[in-house]
Amino acid sequence: MDKYVCEVCDWVYDPEVGDPENGIQPGTSFEDLPDDWVCPLCGVGKDQFEKVD
């Protein structure tokens, strides 16, 4: 699965890890994150993330 980086603070969403502190289980793809999910570090929305090549 692809990783995504926050363009504001450089936090990386890794689907293999998820975001368990915010209820996102490991194995959850970026596309399957809820629309209201925000970066756990700086609070911006999914639209501020870019796919890591």
FIMARLO-6938 format. One record per residue (C-alpha): x, y, z. Coordinates in nm, 4 decimals, padded with zeros to 6 digits, m for minus. Each point is the difference from the previous one (the first is absolute). Layout:
! residues N
+----------+----------+----------+
|       xx |       yy |       zz |
+----------+----------+----------+
|        X |        Y |        Z |
...
+----------+----------+----------+
! end
This chain:
! residues 53
+----------+----------+----------+
|       xx |       yy |       zz |
+----------+----------+----------+
|  00.0000 |  00.0000 |  00.0000 |
|  00.1120 |  00.3536 | m00.0730 |
|  00.1164 |  00.2410 |  00.2678 |
| m00.1112 |  00.3625 |  00.0086 |
|  00.1853 |  00.2995 |  00.1435 |
| m00.1563 |  00.3117 |  00.1512 |
|  00.1056 |  00.3011 | m00.2067 |
| m00.0189 |  00.2233 |  00.3093 |
|  00.1981 | m00.1898 |  00.2649 |
|  00.1531 | m00.2991 | m00.1866 |
| m00.1782 | m00.2628 |  00.2159 |
| m00.0301 | m00.3234 | m00.1984 |
| m00.3152 | m00.2125 | m00.0034 |
|  00.1092 | m00.3618 | m00.0340 |
| m00.2974 | m00.2321 | m00.0669 |
|  00.1872 | m00.2915 |  00.1571 |
|  00.0082 |  00.1928 |  00.3293 |
| m00.3268 |  00.1928 | m00.0299 |
| m00.0793 |  00.2653 |  00.2617 |
| m00.1081 | m00.2103 |  00.3001 |
| m00.0002 |  00.2962 |  00.2394 |
| m00.2814 |  00.1459 | m00.2100 |
| m00.1894 | m00.3225 | m00.0661 |
|  00.1571 | m00.0903 | m00.3355 |
|  00.1016 | m00.3651 | m00.0011 |
|  00.3187 | m00.1295 | m00.1651 |
| m00.0677 | m00.1048 | m00.3595 |
| m00.2321 |  00.2958 | m00.0716 |
|  00.0844 |  00.1514 | m00.3385 |
|  00.0163 |  00.3788 | m00.0315 |
| m00.3013 | m00.0088 | m00.2321 |
| m00.2029 | m00.1778 |  00.2697 |
|  00.0684 |  00.2601 |  00.2694 |
| m00.3149 |  00.1870 |  00.1075 |
| m00.0562 |  00.3337 | m00.1753 |
|  00.0303 |  00.1806 |  00.3333 |
|  00.3344 | m00.1610 |  00.0920 |
|  00.2762 |  00.2554 |  00.0631 |
|  00.3763 | m00.0144 |  00.0368 |
|  00.0692 | m00.1027 |  00.3605 |
|  00.2965 |  00.2354 |  00.0172 |
| m00.1267 |  00.3282 | m00.1474 |
| m00.3745 | m00.0520 | m00.0575 |
| m00.0310 |  00.0616 | m00.3747 |
| m00.2354 | m00.2053 | m00.2148 |
|  00.0652 | m00.2808 | m00.2460 |
|  00.0180 |  00.2508 | m00.2872 |
|  00.3348 |  00.1211 |  00.1390 |
|  00.1664 | m00.3408 | m00.0450 |
|  00.2055 | m00.1119 | m00.2966 |
|  00.0798 | m00.3540 | m00.1084 |
|  00.3607 | m00.1037 |  00.0676 |
|  00.1764 | m00.1456 | m00.3028 |
+----------+----------+----------+
! end
